[in-house]
Amino acid sequence: MLDTVSPERLLARADLCARWAGLTLGAVVAQRLGALGGETALAMRFVTAITAFGLSAVGGVLLGDSLTLAPQEAVRTAALTPRRVRDHVPPRMAPLLLLQTACLLVLLTLGTFAASPDTAGRTGRAITVTCDGVTRPLGPWPGLYYATPLLASLAVGTAACVWALRRIAHRPGDNQQRHDRSWAITAAWGLLVSSQLLIVLGMIGRVLSRTTCAGMLGNLTALVIYPLSLVALFSLGWCLFTIVVPRAVGDE
C-alpha cells in the first residue's frame, strides 16, 4: 500500500524550499555585490551585500508563508480574546531584536551627525579625528552615505514583516502553526537587523583601531560595541537556525 503525502506536508516542504531559496539567492547576490570592482568603495560593497542578503531572507520566508493553506473546516468567528501579534512572536528574542534595532538607529543617527567629508571631499563617509596636532578624516564611518541604504532596507523589511505578522495573527488556522510562522518571520527580520548592526559596529571598531587619540570616549565606545557585537552574532545565529529549521507542520 502506497503512502500518500498530505497537501499540508507538501506545502511544508515548499515552505522550507522557499526559505532556503531566499538564503541561497541572498548569498549569491551578496557575493556578486561584494566582488564588484570599479570606483565603488569596499565598505559600500559590504553594506549593499549585507542588505541584499537580509532582504532576500525576508522575501524567502514571506514567500513560504504565502503557501499556507486556508483551513478547510468551518471557522468560528467568535473568540473570547482578540489575537495579538505579541502573543505569537518569540518572547525573549523579540525584545532583544527590538533593542538591537534601537541601537542601530541610535548609532546611525549619531554617526550621521558626527560624519565629515573624507580625503576626497565626499560627505558622509568619514569622521575627522585630531591626534598629536594632526587632523585627518578616518573611515569608513556610518554617516549619511552608508546610513541611507541601511535605513531604507530596514524600513522596507520591517513594514513587510509587520504586515505578515498581523496577517498571521488574524487569519484562521491552527494556533501552533501561527506560532511557528510568526517565529520564522521574526527571525527573518532579526537576520536583517543583526547583520546591519554588525556592519555598523565593524565600521566604528575599525575607526577606533586606527587612532590612539580616542581617549575616554573611545574607551567607552569600545566597551559598548564589543559586547553588542557578541549579542548581534548570537542573534544572527539564532535567526539563521530558526529560518532553516521550520516547525509549522509536524510529522503525523
C-alpha positions in Angstrom: 0.0 0.0 0.0 1.4 3.3 -1.1 1.7 6.1 1.4 0.1 9.4 0.4 1.5 12.8 1.2 -1.0 15.3 2.5 -1.2 18.8 1.0 0.0 20.2 4.3 3.2 18.2 4.1 3.8 19.2 0.5 3.3 22.9 1.4 5.6 22.4 4.4 8.3 21.2 2.1 7.6 24.1 -0.3 7.9 26.5 2.6 11.3 25.0 3.5 12.4 25.3 -0.1 11.3 28.9 -0.3 13.3 29.7 2.9 16.4 28.0 1.6 15.9 29.7 -1.8 15.8 33.1 -0.2 19.0 32.4 1.8 20.8 30.9 -1.2 19.8 33.8 -3.5 20.8 36.3 -0.9 24.2 34.6 -0.5 24.8 34.6 -4.3 23.7 38.2 -4.7 25.8 39.3 -1.7 28.9 37.5 -3.2 28.4 39.2 -6.5 27.9 42.6 -4.9 30.9 42.2 -2.6 33.1 41.3 -5.6 32.3 44.4 -7.6 35.2 46.4 -8.6 35.5 49.9 -10.1 35.1 53.0 -8.0 32.6 51.5 -5.5 34.0 51.8 -2.0 34.8 48.5 -0.3 32.6 49.4 2.7 29.6 50.3 0.4 30.0 46.9 -1.3 29.7 45.2 2.1 26.7 47.4 3.0 24.9 46.5 -0.2 25.8 42.8 0.1 24.6 42.6 3.7 21.4 44.5 2.8 20.7 42.2 -0.2 21.2 39.1 1.9 18.9 40.3 4.6 16.1 41.3 2.2 16.4 38.0 0.3 16.0 36.1 3.5 12.9 38.1 4.4 11.5 37.5 0.9 12.1 33.8 1.1 10.3 33.5 4.5 7.4 35.6 3.3 7.1 33.5 0.1 7.0 30.3 2.2 4.3 31.8 4.4 2.2 32.7 1.4 1.9 29.0 0.6 0.0 28.3 3.7 -3.3 26.5 3.1 -6.5 28.1 4.4 -8.3 25.8 6.8 -11.0 23.6 5.2 -13.2 23.1 8.2 -15.7 25.6 9.5 -14.1 28.5 11.2 -15.5 30.1 14.3 -15.9 33.8 14.1 -16.3 34.5 17.8 -13.5 34.4 20.3 -13.1 35.3 24.0 -10.0 37.4 23.5 -8.6 39.1 20.4 -5.5 37.7 18.8 -2.4 39.8 19.2 0.9 39.7 17.3 2.9 39.8 20.5 1.3 36.6 21.7 2.9 34.6 18.8 6.4 36.2 18.4 9.4 34.8 20.4 9.0 36.2 24.0 12.8 36.6 24.6 14.3 37.2 21.2 11.7 39.7 20.0 12.6 42.3 22.8 16.3 41.6 22.1 15.9 42.3 18.4 13.9 45.4 19.2 16.8 46.5 21.4 19.3 45.9 18.6 17.1 47.9 16.2 17.1 50.8 18.7 20.9 50.6 19.0 21.2 50.5 15.2 19.1 53.6 14.8 21.0 55.5 17.5 24.4 54.6 16.0 23.3 55.6 12.6 21.8 58.9 13.9 25.0 59.7 15.9 27.2 58.6 13.0 25.3 60.9 10.6 25.7 64.0 12.8 29.4 63.2 13.5 30.3 62.4 9.9 32.6 64.6 7.9 34.0 64.6 4.3 36.7 62.1 3.5 40.1 62.8 1.9 38.4 63.2 -1.5 35.8 65.7 -0.1 32.9 63.2 -0.3 30.5 63.8 2.6 29.0 61.3 5.0 31.9 58.7 4.7 34.4 59.6 7.4 34.9 61.2 10.8 37.5 63.9 11.5 40.0 63.0 14.2 42.7 65.2 15.7 45.7 63.4 17.0 49.1 64.9 18.1 48.1 68.2 16.4 47.3 66.5 13.1 43.7 66.5 11.9 42.7 63.8 9.4 39.5 62.0 8.3 39.1 58.3 9.1 36.7 55.9 7.5 34.6 54.2 6.7 32.2 55.8 9.1 28.5 55.1 9.3 27.4 58.6 8.0 24.6 59.5 5.7 26.3 57.8 2.7 26.1 54.4 4.4 23.1 55.0 6.5 20.7 55.8 3.6 20.7 52.2 2.1 20.7 50.6 5.6 17.7 52.7 6.8 15.8 52.2 3.5 16.1 48.4 3.6 15.3 48.3 7.3 12.1 50.3 6.7 11.1 48.0 3.8 11.9 44.8 5.7 10.1 46.0 8.8 7.0 47.0 7.0 6.8 43.7 5.2 7.3 41.7 8.3 4.8 43.6 10.4 2.2 43.2 7.7 2.9 39.5 7.6 2.8 39.1 11.4 -0.6 40.9 11.5 -1.9 38.7 8.7 -0.8 35.5 10.5 -2.3 36.6 13.8 -5.7 37.4 12.4 -6.2 34.6 9.8 -7.9 31.3 10.6 -5.8 28.3 11.3 -4.0 26.3 13.9 -2.5 28.2 16.8 0.7 26.2 16.7 1.1 27.0 13.0 0.6 30.7 13.7 3.2 30.5 16.4 5.8 28.8 14.3 5.4 31.0 11.3 5.5 34.1 13.4 8.8 32.9 14.8 10.2 32.4 11.3 9.2 35.9 10.2 10.6 37.4 13.3 13.8 35.5 12.7 14.0 36.8 9.1 13.5 40.4 10.3 16.1 39.8 13.0 18.6 38.5 10.4 18.3 41.8 8.6 18.7 43.8 11.8 21.6 41.8 13.3 23.6 41.8 10.1 23.2 45.5 9.6 24.1 46.2 13.2 27.3 44.1 12.8 28.5 46.0 9.8 27.9 49.4 11.5 29.7 48.2 14.6 32.5 46.9 12.4 32.9 50.4 10.8 33.1 52.1 14.2 35.5 49.4 15.5 37.8 49.9 12.5 38.0 53.7 13.0 38.8 53.2 16.7 41.5 50.7 15.9 43.2 53.3 13.6 43.6 56.0 16.1 45.3 56.3 19.5 43.7 59.6 20.4 40.1 58.5 21.0 40.6 59.0 24.8 37.9 58.2 27.3 35.1 58.5 24.7 36.8 55.9 22.6 37.2 53.5 25.6 33.6 53.9 26.5 32.6 53.3 22.9 34.7 50.1 22.8 33.1 48.9 26.0 29.7 49.2 24.2 30.4 48.0 20.7 32.3 44.8 21.5 29.6 43.3 23.8 26.9 44.5 21.4 28.7 42.7 18.6 28.6 39.4 20.5 24.9 39.9 21.1 24.4 40.6 17.4 26.4 37.5 16.5 24.3 35.3 18.8 21.0 36.8 17.4 22.3 36.2 13.8 22.9 32.5 14.6 19.5 32.1 16.3 17.8 33.7 13.3 19.5 31.5 10.8 18.7 28.4 12.7 15.0 29.3 13.1 14.7 30.0 9.4 16.3 26.8 8.2 14.5 24.5 10.7 10.8 25.2 10.3 8.3 23.5 12.5 5.0 24.7 11.0 3.8 21.1 10.1 5.0 18.2 12.2 5.3 14.6 11.3 2.0 12.8 11.7 
